[in-house]
Structure formats: structure tokens, C-alpha cells
Amino acid sequence: MYRVHTDKTVVKVYDYVDYQVPELKNMYEKRMQGYKSMDYKAKDGGDENSSGQQMKLF
């Protein structure tokens, strides 16, 4: 969970996944569900086809 601060207007989360390792892929998919439940939006990829790309949330 991020820390709330009155001067903070943007929250950035950088998350990485190694799709070659099934356990890491599953953990990543669970984290994405958590991000979605907090109304975070994924930018610049966020799927298996964007392998090797950095993904920004929001």
C-alpha cells in the first residue's frame, strides 16, 4: 500500500515479471488483480507480449 500525503498527486508503481518462470508469472498476475482493485491502470504493455518492456501503472 502506498503512503497518502497531501502533496502527492501521482503514484507510480514499477512492476516486473519473468514470464519464463511460471511461479513468478502467477504471482505477477495476482499483483495485477490487486492493482486493479485499487483502480490502478496499466500503461505501456502489461501483458506477455510486451516482454522486455518496462510497464508503468497509471
C-alpha positions, 0 to 999 in steps of 0.5 A: 500500500502506498503512503497518502500525503497531501502533496502527492498527486501521482503514484507510480508503481514499477512492476516486473515479471519473468514470464519464463518462470511460471511461479513468478508469472502467477504471482505477477498476475495476482499483483495485477488483480490487486492493482486493479482493485485499487483502480490502478491502470496499466500503461505501456504493455502489461501483458506477455507480449510486451516482454522486455518492456518496462510497464508503468501503472497509471 
